Amino acid sequence: MSTIHYETELEKVLRGENVHQDLPVARLIEKALERKEGILTSTGAFRATTGRYTGRSPKDKFIVRERSVQDVIDWGNVNQPISADIFESLYMKVLHYLSEKDELFVRKGFVGADPEHRLSIRTLNEFAWHNFFVQQLFLRPSEEEMNSFIPEFTIISAPGFKAQPEIDGTNSEAFIIVSFEKRTILIGGTEYAGEMKKSIFSIMNFLLPDKGVLPMHCSANAGKEGDVALFFGLSGTGKTTLSADAKRGLIGDDEHGWSDNGVFNMEGGCYAKCIRLTEESEPEIFGAIRYGAVLENVIVDEKTRQPDYDDCTLTENTRVAYPIDYIPNSILPSMAAHPTAIIFLTADAFGVLPPISKLSREQAMYHFLSGYTSKLAGTERGVTKPEATFSTCFGAPFLPLPANRYAEMLGDKIAKHDAEVFLVNTGWSGGPYGEGERVKLKLTRAMINAALDGELNNVETVEDPIFGLHIPVHCPGVPDEVLQPKQTWNDKEAYDVKAKELAMKFKNNFSKFENIPAPIRAAGPMI
């Protein structure tokens, strides 16, 4: 299919009388309610459910194997290839499907708060609430920017279109396909709105490195003096909780770029988990769940319309999306200086990593590539005891390029801007999960505050004999004995056994990386 023909077919759909362009939030909510796509809750937030897909569907995500990218993409289980013929066939089927709908919704938006590295995106949605979702999650153009808007990428989302794998060449009824040459993301068969957000993040992870910008799956905040901190961590490590600090301004909660100008948020909103959410534990997020917010898969009382954040009947992955300015201490526009501190968060269920340690540049690159945390029993089907899990660069599902490309960029920026890097264990101490205790949140906050305030920059440290980590001897507000993990175990021999077990898991995981410089490879556990 020629590019001209391809664009013509899309323009035909976009010019249809059934298309609503850039409706305001109130009209989108009205439309979504009229179309019975969801309900209003007692807080004023809109609630939708997403059917069988309550999270991302990684096995249904593909990149079109095109000449311009076939030698660049890190092909494999994450970046699955699909042919141009399959993509173009599905593309035409989806456009035909959408053209017959009574209503469609189109929206213009930006990704990237730094205008120098901004991407303009257009979204074509079958559902009004999906269009509402992208309005709140992406950056919203001004009226002047609307008039001169030229889309660089288009998301086409048709949840009601179900693929037939035996005919369409997909793995299931759902598909998320990226074509870099056609500048298109084609989504069908899944109602989970997060696919749009994360697909755009994958696009940015592909485009930004060529501009010298490091894309990062992290949260970021800034102190009153302009000092910037980054928080990397997988689910369950406390990333959202620990980066939400009333004393510091929120730059963003999930996706950032680090350019020669500093750090910038890619988005204009937040997409927070709300399972077991309470006003006491997360007052900022709790307060953001009001009119203009979108709740996903949260159980709501039929009579009172009161959300029940403890109910996981539909999924543990209940979510809320809202504009970032719903957070009182958000920084707008979402740009800040270069980071002075970088925090890698891990929930170590083995109970052997120190609650805080300092990393050299090489160690930072090693642990960035490793992206370690633990899955706990009950969190996934089949998980009956703690399991080590590794997600490259703390965001493996969203990395189209080889991992060492991102790690090298991080190492260069750490060196250039003299950022301090810390590994913080929010998991267990005194024994593994089931025997020891989880590190108290107040102690973790004290350690992070000390790190961000520079109080650990020149403190005396001791080197962990197995992991090589530099452990502070003292930290304000934290008992000295808590800082040394082995000292918290009653059975020191059992600690050694468990530490070596985890160290071997690090070694085995790291063996998959090729062409890694020797100093970085040597920065891992020493066994």
Secondary structure, DSSP 8 states (H G I E B T S, - for coil): --HHHHHHHHHHHHTSTTEEES--HHHHHHHHHHTTS-EE-TTS-EEE--TT--S--GGGEEEE--TTTTTTS--SSSSEEE-HHHHHHHHHHHHHHHHTSS-EEEEEEEE-SSGGG-EEEEEEESSHHHHHHHHHHSB---HHHHHT---SEEEEEETT----HHHH--SSS-EEEEETTTTEEEEES---THHHHHHHHHHHHHHGGGGT-EEEEEEEEE-TT--EEEEEE-TTS-HHHHH--TTSEEEESSEEEEETTEEEES-SEEEEE-TT--TTT-HHHHHH-STT-EEES-EE-TTT--EETT--SS-S--EEEEEGGGSTTB-SSSEE--EEEEEEEE--TTS-S-SEEEE-HHHHHHHHHH-EEEE-TTSSTT--S-EEEE-GGG-GGG--S-HHHHHHHHHHHHHHHT-EEEEEE-SEESSSTTTSEE--HHHHHHHHHHHHTTTTSS--EEE-TTT--EEES-BTTB-HHHHSGGGG-S-HHHHHHHHHHHHHHHHHHHTT--S--HHHHTTS---
